[in-house]
Amino acid sequence: MPATSFDPDCGTDFNLTADAVMVARMRLVLSISAVLAVAVDAGEAQRHISSPMWLAFASYLLYSVSVYICTRTGQRYFRGKAIHWFDVLWFTVLIFVTGGLPSLYFLFYFFVILTSSFRWGYEEGARVTMASVASFAACSLATGTDTYTPQLLMRTTFLLALGHMIGHWGGSKVELRRRLSLLGQVSRLSNPRFGVNRTIASTMERTLDFFKASHCILLMRDSETGTWVMRTLKAGDAADSVSVETINRISDSPLMALSGERIVLNNRRPWPLNWLRAQSHGCDPRTHRWHALDEHGARRSSAVAAMLEARSFMSAPLPMRLGEGRVFVSSRDGQFRKSDALFLAHIMGHVFPVIETIEVLDRMASEAASKERLKISLDLHDTAIQPYIGLKLGLSALRKKAAADNPLIDDLEKLASMAESVVTDLRRYAGAVKHGADARCEFILPHLHQQAARIKTLYGIDIAILLESDVHLDDRMTAEVLQLVREGLNNICKHTHAHRGCIRIGCTNGKLHIRIENESCGTEFANFRPRSISERAAALGGRAQVTQGAGGATAVLVEIPI
């Protein structure tokens, strides 16, 4: 794996804060015990302790108290990596003022090795271990203890060996936490509401970020159509930037040379052995036993690496019931391990059965919705459109009977025009219901402006439409958003006397935010629950609430995870 250090974003902020407070508390305990030990030793030996020694231990105690207080108050700087390096420096000073090599305070180095390894992983723990060994050796040599060379060798070896073991175990713990976090994320992504394509794209994005890879490629074949679909995502791209390509003839591609159920790992040898053939290994996913690929398999693996321009890549089969496929994850700089390839296969085995289930559910829902749309469109024509047509004809007949000087002529013409507009909207809506609305996300603004113009014409209310950030929605979610906004605008028209309103739509932190606001018009703010909007938002996994805006305005806030 290119990097094994722990990313704090993978864990919860609460756990990181709790760990930092616990470490600060233990540091404070160590400093107090060190000061007490020096005082007791001076009393029993009845000898004078030098001022530099007291200054060093008192300063470290004051430093520990300050770090503890700052950590308790939530300052993020004291939860970072720099604090461990300050500990190494302080422990070196304590060892120096207490005699160098004979000092028992060299055991304090294990505290900083332990905390750095279990919080940040093996690489950080190994760096702290090497720095501790070097500092201890330099401090011992600086105090002129040449006669204790065997003891110096034993203590540095002990510190180095035990530090490596602690770093390895700490790195395993951090890696396990990162893997559990990733599995939790992809489990939340496996939601039928998001659709198959978005679930696959988000899983690819999370996989790329976890392995710090450069490319992620998915090859999938539908057993019914026989066509191959290749999805590609590069490092740094968002999930909606996945390149999707349908391939009719894929037999000539080197990617197809790794067909079968075998997990494959290919690593180019490091310099100066990079001129040798790369190390290619295969693994049976059932037994998890690794073996070197034969000559033919090694050549095919090298061809894939050359195509991907990768120093290292790993590939695993996709457990698909209705087809076949493989996933390829490559890195141009780092190297993957065998455990990484096995975990990649585990991720795919965890996600793709759910994705296939989502696809089946989506097809069933689409078929059921098609039948229901046909029924609803017929009901709309019979129960809603026909009465409005009758109302329009009645208003036209009444207009013809009225004399030319009748003061109600203008009102009758306006009512007839409104009835005609409603009939047109209902017919358009019935047609969209019957054939399925094709409302893609890039058309959301025109739809909203059309609704705002209609409300301006009928009710004289100015509605401002503001898109605060890039919003990428699929067809189904776009239709839901339009319906939520339509319901909010209808509430403004029916239940308020406002002359201005505003619709704000944005997307931050994986959540869609919709704000429907209207001016106060001199009325007091009243807290209420918009039942229809709340129910629609809850059905999408979100929530709706009413708050007071600037100048006493009423704002309905809708938050939906996407």
N, C-alpha and C positions, 0 to 999 in steps of 0.2 A: 504494500500500500504506500503511496507516495508520502503520506504524512500520518503520523499516529498521535499527534498531540491533541488534547481534548479541546473542543470548541465549546465555550460556555453557553452558546446559544442552543446547544442540543439539550441541556438540562434546564430545569426550572430555576428561576431566579431565587426562589425561596430556598431550595436546597443549597445553592451556591452561597447564599448569605449565611445559612446555618453552619455550613462547613467553615466559612471564614471566621465566624464568631467563635466556634469551637477551637480552631487553631490559635486564634488570638488569646483565648482563655488559657490554653495549655502553655503558650509562650509566656504569659504572665506568671503561671505557676512555676515554670522553669526558672525565670529570673528571680522570683522570691526565694525559691529553694537554693539558688546559687549564692545569693547574698547571705542567707542564713548559714549555709555551709561554710562560707569564708569567715563569718563572725564566730561560729562555734569552733572552727579549727584554730583561729587566733586565740580564743580563750583557753582551749585545752593545752595548746603548745606554749602559751604565755610568751608569744613573740609579737613584735610590732609588724603590722601590715602597712606596706608602702602606700603613699598617697595615690600613685598611678593605678594601683590595684583597686583601691576603694572608688576612685573616680570611674574606672571602667565598669565595675559592677553596678554602681549607683546609676550611671548613665544608661546602662542596658535595662535596668529596672524601670527608669523613667521612660525610656523608649517603648518598653513592653506595655506600660500603662497607657501611653499615648495611642499606640496602635489599637489596643483593646477598645478604648473610648471611641476612636474614629470608626472602627469596624462596627461597633454597636449603633452608631448614628447613621450607618448606611453609606459611607463614602466608598465609591467603587474603586478608587485607586488602591486602597488597602486590601482589595480582594484579587489583585492581579499577581503577575509573576515576579514583579520587582521586589516584593516584600521578602521572598525566599532568599534572594541574593543579598539583601541587607542582613538577613540572619547569618549567612555564611561569613560575612565580614565581621559581624559582632562576635561570633564564636571564635574566629581567628584571633581577634583582639583579646578575648578572655583567656584563650590558651597561651598567648604570648606573655601576658602579664602574670600568669601563674606558673611560668617555668618552661613552657614549650612541651617537649615530648613527655615528661613525667606527668603532666596535667591530666586529671581524669575528665576534664571538661571537653575532651575530644569526642566523648559520647554524645554531646549535644548535636554533633553533625548528623546523627541519625534522625533527629527530629526534623531537620529541614529536608533531608532526603525522603523521609516518609511522607511529609505533607506535600512536597512538590510532585512526587510520583503518583500519589493517589488522587491528586487534584488535576494534574495536567498531563499525565501519561509518562510513558517510558523515556521518551527523548528528553523531556525536561528533567526527569529524575536522573538520567545518565549524565546530563550536563552538570547538574548540581553535585553529583557524586564525584566527578572528575575535578570540579573546582574545589570541593572539600578536601580531597586527597592532596591536591597540589598545594592548597593553603596550609594544610597541616604539615606537610613535608617542608615547605619553605619556612614556616614558623619554627619548626624543630631545628632545622639547620641554622637559622638565624640566632637561636639562643645558645649555640655552641655546644650541643650535646653530641659530640662525635663518638664518645665511648658507648653510646646507646644505639649504635647502628642496627644490631639485630632487632632491638625493640621497635625501632622506627620502621624497619621492614615489615615486622609482624603486624604492627598497628595499621599501617597504610594498606597492606594486603587484606587485612580483616575489614577495613573500612570500604575498600574497593569491591570485594567479593559480596559482602552483605548488602552494600548499596546497590549492586547490580541485581541481586535477587529481589530487593524491595522494589526497585524500578520496574522489573519484569512483572511482578504481581500487581503493582499499582497500575501499570499500563494495561494489563488484562482487565482490571476492574473498570477503568475508564473506557476501554474499547467495548466492553459488554454494555455499559450504560449508553454509549452512542448507538450501538446496534439495537437495543431495546427502544430507544427514542425513534430511530428510523422506522422500525416495524410499527410503532404506534402511529407515526405520521402516515405511512402508506395504508394503514387500516382505516384511518379517518378519511383518506382520499377515496377508498373503495365504497363510494356512495352512489346508488342508482340515480340520484338527482343530478349528479355532475355529468353523467353520460360516459360512454366507453372511451371516446377520444380524449377527453380532458383527464380522465383517470390515468390513462396510459401516459399522457404527456407529463402530468405531475409526478408520476412515479419515476419516469426517466430523469426529470429535473432533480428530484431528491437523491436518486442513485448517483448522478454525476457529482452532486455536491458532497455526498458522503465519502466517496472514494477519491475526491479531488482529481477526477479524470478529465480528459480533454474531449472525448467523444463517447456518445452512447447510441448504439444502433440496434433497432428491433426489426427482425425479419419475421413476417407472419404470413402463413398461407391458409386461405379459407378452403376447407375440404369440399364445399358445395360448388364454388366457382372455379377453384383451382388457381386463382390469381395470387401473386405475391405482393405484399405491401411492405415497403421499407420506410421506417421512421428514423430520422436522424436528428440528434440534438447536440450542439456544441457547448463547451463550457462557457459560462457567462450569459447564455441566452435564456430567456424566460420560457415557461412551459408552452405558451402560445406561439413560440417560434419554431416548433418542431416541423421539420421538413418531411412531408408525406409524399411518397412516390409509388405508383403502381407499376410493377415490372412484369412483363409477359414472359420474357426469356431471361432467366436468371441462372441457368446452368453454367454459363461461362464465367460467372463471378467467383472470385476466390472465396467469398464468404460462404458459398454453398459447399466448399470442400470440407467443411467441418460439420457435416450433417451427422445425425445420430444422437444418442442419448449421453454422450461423453462430455464431461466438463473439461475445458482446455485452458491451460495457462502457458503463456509464452513470455519469457523475459530475456532481453538482450543482455549479454554479459557486460560487466562494467569495464571501463578503461583500465589497463591496456589490453584486456582480453576481448575487446569488442569486435575484433576481426574474426573471432571464432564463431561457430554457429550458435544461434540463440538456444537457450534452454527451453525445451518444449515438453510439457507433461500433460497427461490425461488422467481423468479420475472417473470411476464408476459411481454415479450418484447414489446407488443403492448400498454399496459397501464402503464408500469414502476411501478407497485405496488408490493411491497415486502410483503412476508408473511412467517411465520415459517413453515418449512416442517413438515409433519406428522411423526408418529413413523416409518413407513416403509421407507419414503423418507430420514429421518435422518440416519437410519441404512445404507442405500445404499450410502449416502454421506460420512459417516464415513468409509465405506469399500474402497471407492475411495481414501480418504485421507491416509488410512493405506497402500494402494498399492503404492501411490506416495511418501510415507514417508514424508508427508508435514504437516507443522503446519497450513497452510492455502492454499486453492486452490479455483479457480473460473472456471466456465465452461459456455460456450455459444454455441448455435446452429450455424451451418454454413448455410447461405442462398443460397443453391444450387438448381438450377432448374433441373439439370439432376442427382440428387442423394441426399444424406443426409450426415450429419457429425456433429462433435462437436470439439471444441477446449478446451483444458485443460491447465491452467497456474497455477503452484504451487510454493510455497515458503517454505523453511525449517525453516527460521528464522523470517521473518516479517509476517504481516497480511494485507490482502487486505480489501478494503472498498467496500460498495455497489456501489459507483460511479465508482470504478475501474472495477467492473464486467459489469456495463452498458457501459462503454467506450470500454471494450474488445469486447462486442457484436457490438458496433458501428464500430469498426475497421474491424471486419469480414464482416459486412454488406457493408462496403465501398470497400473492396478488392475483395471478392469472386465473385460477379457478373462480375467484370472486368476479373478475372482469367478464368472464364468459357467462356467469350467472346474470350480471348486469345487462349484458347484451341480449340474453333471452328475455329478461323482464322488459327491456326496452321494446323489443319486437312485439311482445304480448300487449304492452300498454299502447303501442302505436296502432295495432289492429283494433283493439277495443275502443280506442279514442276515435278511430275512423268511423266505426259503426255509430258511436254515440254522437259524433258531429253531424252525420247524416240525419239522425233523428231530431237533434236540436234545431238544425236548419229548417226542417219541415215544420217543427213546432213554432219557430219564430215567424215563418211566413203566415201560418194560420192564425196565431194568437196575437202577434204584435204588428206585423206589417199591414195586414188587411184592415185592422181598425184605424190605423193612421191614414191609410189611403181613403177610407170612408170619411175621416175627419177633413182631409184636404178637399175632397169633392164637395162636402157640405159647406166648407168655408168659401169655396169658389162660387157655389150656387147662391149663397147669402150675399156675396159681393156683387153679383149680377143684379140681385133684387134691390139693392140699396140705390137710392137716388144719388145724383152726381154731387149734390151739396151735403150729403150725409157726413157728419163729423167723424164717424167711426170707420170711414173707408180706409184710411191709412193703417189703423189698427188691424182691420180685417186682412189687408194685404200683408202686413208683417206676420200675422198668425199663419196665413196660408204659406208664406215663404218658409217659416220655421217648420211647419208640418212637412213641406216638401224636402227640407234639409234632413229632417229626422228619418223620413222614408228612405232617402238615398243612403244615409249612414246605416240604417238597419239592413238594407239590401246588401251593402258592401260587407257588413259584419256577417250576415248569413252566408254569403259566398265564401268568406274566409273560414268560417266554421265548417262549412261543408267540405272544402278542398284542403283545409289545413293552412294556417297562417304561415307565411314565409317572411317572418320578421327577424332578419339578421341584426346583429349588434350594430353594424355600421349604419343602419337605418333608424336607430332609436331617436336621434335628434330630429329628423324630419317628422316622425310620428308625433313627438312631443310638441313641436312647433305647430303642427296641424291641429292638435287638440287645443293649444293655447289660442290659436286664431279663431277656432270655433267658439270658445268661451267668450272671447272678446266680442264677437258678433252677436251672440245670443244674450249675454248677461252684462256686457260692458266692463268686464274685469280684466285688468292687465296682468298677464302671467309671464314672469321672466324665467327662462330656462338656462341653467348654468351647469356645465359639465366641468367639475373641478379637477378631474384627472382622467387618464386613459382608462376606459372601461371596455373590457373584452368579455362578452357574454355569448353563450350559444343561443340558438333559436328559441329553445324552450324557456330559458331564463329571461330572454328579452321580452317574450310575450307576457311573462309573469310581471316583469317590471312595469311594462306599459299598462297592465291592468291595475296594478297598485297605484300608479300615478293617476290613472283615470278615476279611480275611486276617491282618491284624495281631492282631486279637482272638483268632482261632483259634490263632495262635502262642503267645500268652500262656497260653491254656488248656492247650495240649498240651505245651509245652516248658518251663514254669516252674512253681514252687510258690507264686507270688505270690497274695496275697489282695486286692490293690488295684491298679488301673491307671487310666490317664488318657488321654483323647483330646483333643488341642488342634488346632483348625482355624482358620486365619486367612489373610488375603490382604494382602500388602504389596508395593509396587513391581512390580505386575503379575505376581506369582507367588503361587501357592497353597502354603501351608505346612501340612503335616500332621505332628503329633508323637504317636506311639503309645508310651506309657511304662508300665512296670510296676516295682513295688518290687523291691528286691534279695533279700530273704528270707535275708540272711546269706551269700549266695554271692558269689564274686568275679566282677567284671565280665569278660566274655569278648567280644572283638571278633569279629564274624561278618558274613556277608553274607546277608540274607534274599532268597533267589533269586527267589521268585515276586513279591515286592513290588518288587524292583529291576527285574525285567523289565517289569512293568506300568508303573512310573514311566518307564523308558527309552522304552517305546512311546509315551508321552504327551509326550516331549521333555524329561522331567525326570530326576531322580536320587534315589537313596535311600542313606542312610548310617546307621550305628549309632554312637551316642555314649553316654557315661556321664553320667547325670543326678545330681541332688542325692541324697546318702545312698547312693551306689552303685547307683542305679536304672539300668535299661537303657532307652534311648530310641531308637526308629527315626524318623528325620527324612526326610520325603518333600517334595521341592520340585518343583513343576510350573508352568511358565509358562502363564498364561492371558490 
